[in-house]
Amino acid sequence: MQNDNNKNVQNKLSPDDELVKIALSRGLFFPAAEIFGDSIAGTWDYGPIGLSILNNIISVWRGILHEINAIEVAGSLILPKIVLQASGHEVNFFDVGVVCSKCGSVYRVDKLLEEKEPSRNYEGLSDEDYLGYINAYGLSCEKCGGELNKLKKFGSMFGLQVGVQSFDGKEDNAYLRPEACQSIFLDFKRLFSLYGKKLPLIMGQVGKAFRNEMSPRNNLIRQREFYQNDIEIFFSDEGGMNPINDAEINIFDKNGGGMAKVKISDALSSNKIAHKVTAFGLSIVSKFLGELGFSGENIRYRKLYEDKAFYAQEAFDVEIKKGDDWVEAIACNHRGDHDLAAYAKLGGETVKIDGKTPNIFEISAGTDRLFYLSLYNSIKSDSERVWFALNGKIAPFKAAVFPLLTKPDLKSFADKLSSTWDNTWEIYRLNSGSIGKMYRKADEIGIPIAITIDFQTLKDGTVTVRGRDTMQQFRADSKNFHSLVKYSTENDFESLRKQFEIHL
């Protein structure tokens, strides 16, 4: 068996700084148009490794869609103005900024305040309250130290002039969608008639949305262009909507005793969750986050009251721990019949099933946030290395296959072994450098196991299997390559050892 070498002591950085350092050096993600010095803030590109992780997150989500018998759509990114007027976005979708009296810099005031007290939500306050909190916290301009004393509303949508409108100098007649769900609402009537004409109908979508953030920050946490995973449940009654798993979840209810760890079914019977459809939705989220690898202790389900949307009958924000803070990652809203009824009021077709406008329950996840928080919550370090201890389901590669040395016969065996995997791009290959350096490169980006071809392999076909997190090793038969790699994506290394280790 091989020993790791090249033991370099790492300078201690914050998890965010270490994460971004790896992301930039390995091309996981990086600023869009970065070769120009004045590129637009809040826009990011994914490189091959990062995109693989992102796609694996989406694949897990699609597995959940299949389990709940949902159908998936892909809606247009451009929506007519009338749609966003009917939905209420044109009037209500804005941010409140505070302007520096000295240099004119603008900050989104609720986010500025949340940095001082992350446990609170500062959306929807009066101007007087905002200015009072700014004074109480002693906030000043981050750039010049000037006074922050003027508030201004900023529309959050990107307006467009579509078609000949742009030649006539007329006002915008369309918007880039500020959230992906509107496309699902618009498609419901047609798809209901095509897919069984029966409620509940569950529809899903993954796609981009756009918001003109005043001050995007925190890397991928707040962007102007971002992915969303949406699930919309159309229903008339809540019969048969039972949780898909009765997990214990942490419900944070400021009006009901703070944090409580409770089974979903018990939360429903005790009215911590008011609606069966909400319990069903939260169970979907719980299963999804568990399969991504998030620990239940790092997830809380915060019940909303005055801070919920005006149309919501019940709402939870699902928040994931990031250091000492909680970051909203998924919004869950019982939207009632607001959306389809609102369309009808402004000229859209009336949609009624058995004489009633369907209700909608929404699960809307920030895909980029889940990507970033998966990395953040999995980053590990010791005196020798820094690595992402990613869940095998979302790791960028299933396994790594390395030759011990750059000898033709070892390299040939490694090539032949890795080529037997159906999707060869899921196997990480390096053929140069010391075995220790190759291990480090695989560990750093989160690959669960590395399989090494050595001179013993040429004698009897056995290989060394090394675990990312413990660096422990065992011998296995290369004939079991497929089973071993598949098993490793859903089981820990010790279980893998017990299943496949052979003794020479």
C-alpha positions in Angstrom: 0.0 0.0 0.0 1.1 3.6 -0.7 1.7 6.3 1.9 0.7 9.9 1.3 3.5 12.3 0.9 4.0 16.0 0.1 2.7 17.1 3.5 2.5 20.8 3.4 1.1 22.8 6.3 -1.8 25.0 5.2 -2.1 28.6 6.2 -5.3 29.0 8.1 -8.0 30.9 6.1 -11.7 31.5 6.8 -13.9 28.8 5.3 -15.2 31.3 2.7 -11.7 32.4 1.7 -10.5 28.8 1.5 -13.5 27.8 -0.5 -13.0 30.6 -3.0 -9.3 29.9 -3.2 -10.0 26.4 -4.3 -12.8 27.4 -6.6 -10.6 29.8 -8.4 -7.5 27.6 -8.5 -9.5 24.6 -9.8 -12.0 26.4 -11.9 -15.1 25.5 -9.9 -16.6 29.0 -10.3 -15.2 32.4 -11.1 -16.4 35.9 -12.0 -18.1 36.3 -15.4 -16.2 38.4 -17.9 -13.2 38.5 -15.5 -10.7 39.5 -18.2 -12.3 43.0 -18.1 -11.5 44.9 -15.0 -15.0 46.5 -14.7 -17.2 43.4 -15.2 -20.7 43.3 -13.7 -20.8 42.3 -10.0 -23.0 39.4 -9.0 -22.5 37.3 -12.2 -20.5 34.1 -12.1 -19.5 31.3 -14.4 -19.2 27.6 -13.6 -16.1 25.7 -14.7 -16.2 21.9 -15.5 -15.8 20.7 -12.0 -18.2 23.1 -10.4 -20.8 22.4 -13.2 -20.5 18.7 -12.5 -21.4 19.3 -8.8 -24.2 21.6 -9.8 -25.6 19.1 -12.3 -25.4 16.4 -9.6 -27.4 18.5 -7.2 -30.0 18.9 -10.0 -30.0 15.2 -10.6 -30.8 14.5 -7.0 -33.6 16.9 -7.2 -34.9 15.2 -10.4 -34.9 11.9 -8.5 -37.2 13.5 -5.9 -39.5 14.7 -8.7 -39.7 11.1 -10.0 -40.5 9.8 -6.5 -43.5 12.2 -6.1 -44.7 11.7 -9.7 -44.0 15.2 -10.8 -43.6 16.4 -14.4 -40.9 18.8 -15.4 -41.1 21.9 -17.7 -38.7 24.5 -18.9 -40.3 27.9 -19.3 -39.3 31.0 -21.1 -36.9 33.4 -19.4 -38.7 36.4 -21.0 -42.2 37.1 -19.8 -44.8 39.7 -21.1 -45.2 42.7 -18.9 -48.8 41.8 -18.2 -47.8 38.6 -16.4 -45.7 40.5 -13.9 -48.4 43.1 -13.5 -51.0 40.5 -12.7 -48.7 38.6 -10.3 -48.1 41.8 -8.3 -44.3 41.9 -9.0 -44.4 45.2 -10.9 -45.8 47.0 -7.9 -44.4 45.0 -5.0 -41.0 43.7 -6.2 -38.5 46.3 -5.1 -35.7 46.6 -2.6 -35.1 49.5 -0.3 -31.6 51.1 -0.6 -29.8 53.5 1.7 -27.6 56.1 0.0 -24.4 57.5 1.3 -24.6 61.3 1.5 -20.9 61.7 0.7 -20.0 59.4 -2.2 -23.5 58.2 -3.3 -22.9 54.5 -2.8 -26.1 52.5 -2.4 -26.7 49.6 0.0 -29.6 47.3 0.3 -30.7 48.3 3.8 -32.3 45.0 5.0 -29.2 43.0 4.1 -27.0 45.6 5.7 -28.9 45.3 8.9 -28.9 41.5 8.8 -25.1 41.5 8.8 -25.3 43.1 12.2 -28.0 40.8 13.5 -28.3 37.7 11.3 -31.1 36.1 13.3 -33.6 38.8 12.4 -35.5 39.6 9.2 -35.6 43.3 8.3 -37.8 43.1 5.2 -40.8 45.4 4.9 -40.1 47.9 7.6 -41.0 51.6 7.5 -38.5 54.2 6.5 -38.4 55.5 10.1 -37.6 52.0 11.4 -34.9 51.5 8.9 -33.2 54.8 9.7 -33.6 54.1 13.4 -31.8 50.8 13.1 -29.0 52.4 11.0 -28.5 55.0 13.8 -28.7 52.4 16.5 -26.0 50.2 14.9 -23.9 53.2 14.0 -23.7 52.2 10.4 -21.8 54.3 7.9 -20.6 53.9 4.3 -18.3 51.0 3.8 -16.4 52.9 1.1 -15.9 56.4 2.5 -17.4 56.4 6.0 -20.1 58.9 5.0 -23.5 59.2 6.6 -26.3 56.8 5.5 -29.4 58.9 5.7 -31.4 58.7 2.6 -33.7 55.8 1.6 -34.8 55.0 -2.0 -36.8 52.2 -3.6 -35.3 50.3 -6.4 -37.3 48.0 -8.7 -35.7 44.5 -8.8 -36.7 43.4 -12.2 -34.8 43.7 -15.5 -37.1 45.4 -18.1 -36.9 44.6 -21.8 -38.0 46.1 -25.0 -38.9 43.1 -27.2 -39.4 43.4 -30.9 -40.0 46.7 -32.8 -40.7 48.3 -29.4 -36.9 48.9 -29.1 -36.9 51.0 -32.3 -39.8 53.2 -31.3 -38.4 54.3 -27.9 -41.5 53.1 -26.1 -41.5 51.7 -22.5 -40.6 48.2 -21.7 -43.1 45.5 -22.7 -41.5 42.5 -21.1 -39.3 41.5 -18.2 -36.6 38.8 -17.5 -38.5 36.6 -15.1 -37.6 37.5 -11.5 -38.5 34.0 -10.3 -39.0 30.8 -12.2 -42.4 29.8 -10.8 -44.5 32.1 -13.1 -43.7 29.9 -16.1 -45.2 26.9 -14.2 -48.4 28.8 -13.4 -48.8 29.9 -17.0 -48.3 26.3 -18.3 -50.7 24.7 -15.8 -53.9 24.9 -17.9 -52.4 23.2 -20.9 -50.5 20.5 -19.0 -53.4 19.7 -16.8 -55.4 18.8 -19.9 -52.6 16.7 -21.2 -51.5 14.8 -18.0 -54.6 13.1 -16.6 -56.9 16.0 -15.8 -56.6 15.1 -12.2 -55.5 17.0 -9.1 -53.1 17.1 -7.4 -50.7 17.8 -10.3 -47.1 18.4 -9.3 -44.9 20.3 -11.7 -41.1 21.1 -11.4 -38.6 23.3 -13.2 -35.0 24.2 -13.0 -33.9 27.4 -14.7 -32.6 30.8 -14.3 -34.1 33.9 -12.8 -32.9 37.5 -12.7 -32.9 40.2 -10.1 -31.3 43.6 -10.3 -29.6 43.3 -6.9 -28.2 46.7 -5.7 -25.3 45.2 -3.8 -24.7 41.5 -4.6 -22.2 40.0 -2.2 -21.2 36.8 -0.5 -20.0 35.1 -3.7 -22.8 32.9 -5.0 -25.2 33.6 -2.1 -26.6 36.8 -3.7 -26.4 37.2 -7.5 -28.2 39.0 -10.2 -28.5 35.9 -12.4 -29.1 32.6 -10.7 -30.6 29.1 -10.9 -33.8 28.0 -9.1 -35.3 24.6 -8.5 -39.0 24.9 -8.2 -41.8 22.4 -7.3 -45.4 23.6 -7.6 -48.2 21.5 -6.2 -51.6 22.3 -7.7 -54.4 20.9 -5.5 -58.1 21.4 -4.5 -58.0 19.5 -1.2 -55.3 18.1 0.9 -56.5 14.5 1.0 -53.8 11.9 0.5 -50.9 14.4 0.9 -48.9 12.5 3.4 -45.2 13.2 4.2 -42.9 11.1 2.0 -40.7 10.7 5.1 -41.6 11.4 8.7 -38.2 13.0 9.5 -37.3 15.0 12.6 -36.8 18.6 11.7 -35.8 21.7 13.5 -38.7 24.2 13.4 -37.9 27.7 14.5 -41.1 29.5 15.5 -40.5 32.8 17.2 -44.2 32.9 18.3 -44.3 29.3 19.4 -41.4 28.8 21.8 -38.3 29.2 19.5 -36.5 26.1 18.2 -38.0 22.6 18.5 -36.9 19.3 17.1 -40.0 17.4 16.1 -41.2 14.8 13.7 -43.2 16.2 10.8 -46.3 14.3 11.7 -46.1 15.5 15.3 -45.6 19.1 14.1 -48.8 18.7 12.0 -50.9 17.3 14.8 -49.7 20.0 17.3 -50.4 22.8 14.7 -46.7 23.8 14.5 -47.5 23.1 10.8 -51.0 24.1 10.0 -51.7 22.4 6.6 -51.1 18.8 5.4 -49.8 20.1 2.1 -47.2 22.1 4.0 -46.1 19.0 5.9 -45.9 17.1 2.6 -43.8 20.0 1.1 -41.4 20.1 4.1 -40.9 16.3 3.9 -39.9 16.7 0.3 -37.3 19.4 1.3 -36.1 17.2 4.2 -35.4 14.2 1.9 -33.8 16.4 -0.7 -31.4 18.1 1.7 -30.6 14.8 3.3 -29.6 13.3 0.0 -27.4 16.2 -0.7 -25.5 15.4 2.5 -26.6 18.2 4.8 -26.8 17.4 8.5 -30.2 17.8 10.1 -28.5 19.9 12.8 -27.5 22.4 10.2 -31.0 22.9 8.8 -33.9 24.9 10.4 -37.4 25.5 9.1 -38.3 29.1 10.1 -42.0 29.8 10.3 -42.9 33.2 8.8 -45.5 35.6 10.2 -45.5 39.3 9.3 -42.5 38.7 7.0 -44.3 36.2 4.8 -45.7 37.2 1.3 -49.1 38.9 1.5 -50.8 36.1 -0.4 -49.3 33.2 1.7 -51.6 31.2 3.9 -48.6 29.5 5.5 -44.9 30.0 4.8 -41.6 28.5 6.0 -38.0 29.6 5.0 -35.6 26.6 5.1 -32.3 27.9 6.3 -28.9 26.3 6.3 -26.2 27.1 8.8 -23.2 28.9 7.5 -20.7 29.5 10.3 -22.6 31.5 12.9 -25.3 32.6 10.5 -28.4 31.0 8.9 -28.8 31.4 5.1 -32.2 31.1 3.4 -31.9 28.4 0.8 -35.5 27.2 0.1 -38.8 29.0 0.4 -42.0 27.0 1.0 -45.3 28.9 0.5 -48.9 27.9 0.6 -50.0 30.4 -2.0 -53.7 29.7 -2.0 -55.4 30.5 -5.3 -53.7 33.8 -5.6 -51.7 33.2 -8.8 -54.2 31.7 -11.2 -57.0 34.1 -9.8 -54.7 37.1 -10.3 -54.1 36.2 -13.9 -57.8 36.0 -14.6 -58.4 39.4 -13.0 -56.0 41.0 -15.5 -57.2 39.4 -18.7 -55.7 35.9 -18.5 -57.9 32.8 -19.1 -60.0 31.7 -16.1 -58.7 28.4 -14.9 -61.1 26.4 -12.7 -61.2 22.7 -11.9 -64.6 21.4 -10.8 -65.7 25.0 -10.4 -62.8 26.0 -8.2 -59.5 27.8 -8.8 -56.7 25.4 -7.8 -54.5 26.2 -4.8 -50.7 26.1 -5.1 -48.0 25.0 -2.7 -44.6 26.1 -3.7 -41.1 24.8 -3.0 -38.5 27.2 -4.4 -34.8 26.4 -3.9 -31.8 28.6 -4.7 -29.7 26.1 -6.6 -26.5 28.2 -6.5 -26.9 28.7 -2.8 -27.3 24.9 -2.3 -24.1 24.4 -4.3 -22.2 27.0 -2.3 -23.5 25.8 1.1 -22.7 22.2 0.1 -19.1 23.2 -0.4 -19.0 25.5 2.7 -20.5 22.8 5.1 -18.2 20.1 3.7 -14.8 21.9 3.7 -12.3 20.2 6.0 -8.7 20.8 6.8 -5.8 19.4 8.7 -2.1 20.1 8.9 -1.5 18.5 5.5 -4.5 19.4 3.3 -7.8 21.2 2.6 -10.6 19.3 1.0 -14.3 19.1 0.4 -15.9 16.1 2.1 -18.8 16.1 -0.3 -21.6 13.5 -0.3 -20.8 10.9 -3.0 -24.1 11.7 -4.8 -22.9 15.2 -5.7 -19.1 14.8 -5.9 -17.8 15.9 -9.3 -16.4 12.4 -10.0 -17.5 9.0 -8.8 -13.9 7.9 -8.2 -10.3 8.6 -9.2 -8.1 6.0 -10.9 -4.3 6.5 -10.7 -1.2 4.6 -11.7 1.4 4.4 -8.9 4.1 5.5 -11.2 4.2 6.7 -14.8 5.1 3.3 -16.1 3.5 2.2 -19.4 2.1 -1.0 -18.0 0.6 0.7 -14.9 -0.9 3.5 -17.0 -2.3 1.0 -19.5 -4.1 -1.0 -16.8 -5.5 2.3 -15.3 -6.7 3.4 -18.7 -8.3 0.0 -19.4 -10.0 -0.1 -15.9 -11.4 3.4 -16.0 -12.7 3.0 -19.6 -14.9 0.1 -18.5 -17.1 2.6 -16.6 -20.1 3.5 -18.9 -19.7 7.3 -18.4 -15.9 7.6 -18.5 -16.1 11.4 -17.7 -17.3 10.4 -14.2 -13.9 8.9 -13.5 -11.1 11.3 -12.6 -7.8 10.5 -14.3 -4.2 11.7 -13.7 -1.1 10.1 -15.1 1.7 12.4 -13.9 3.1 13.6 -10.6 3.7 11.7 -7.4 0.9 9.5 -6.0 0.7 11.9 -3.0 0.1 14.9 -5.2 -2.5 13.0 -7.2 -4.3 12.1 -4.0 -4.3 15.7 -2.9 -5.8 16.9 -6.1 -8.6 14.4 -5.9 -9.3 15.1 -2.2 -9.4 18.8 -2.7 -12.4 18.7 -5.1 -14.3 16.1 -3.1 -13.8 12.8 -4.9 -14.8 10.1 -2.3 -12.3 7.3 -3.2 -9.1 6.9 -5.2 -8.1 3.5 -6.8 -4.4 3.0 -7.4 -2.8 0.6 -9.9 0.5 -0.7 -8.6 2.9 -3.6 -9.4 0.8 -5.9 -7.2 -2.1 -5.2 -9.6 -0.1 -6.6 -12.5 0.4 -9.8 -10.6 -3.0 -10.6 -9.2 -5.5 -7.9 -10.4 -5.9 -6.3 -6.9 -5.9 -2.5 -6.5 -5.5 -0.1 -3.6 -8.6 1.7 -2.5 -8.1 4.9 -0.5 -10.7 6.9 1.3 -10.7 10.7 1.0 -11.6 11.7 4.5 -9.5 9.2 6.6 -6.8 8.5 4.0 -7.1 4.8 5.0 -6.5 2.1 2.4 -7.4 -1.5 1.6 -6.9 -4.0 -1.2 -9.8 -5.0 -3.5 -10.3 -7.0 -6.6 -10.3 -4.9 -9.7 -13.0 -7.2 -11.1 -15.4 -5.6 -8.6 -14.6 -2.1 -9.9 -18.2 -1.3 -11.0 -19.8 -2.5 -7.8 -17.2 -0.9 -5.6 -17.6 2.5 -7.2 -21.4 2.4 -7.2 -21.4 1.3 -3.6 -19.1 4.1 -2.5 -21.5 6.8 -3.7 -24.0 5.9 -1.0 -22.0 4.3 1.8 -19.2 5.4 4.1 -15.6 4.1 3.7 -15.8 1.6 6.6 -18.8 0.0 5.0 -17.0 -0.1 1.7 -14.0 -1.8 3.3 -16.2 -4.5 5.0 -17.9 -5.2 1.7 -14.9 -5.3 -0.7 -11.6 -5.8 1.2 -9.6 -8.8 0.4 -6.5 -10.1 2.3 -3.5 -11.3 0.4 
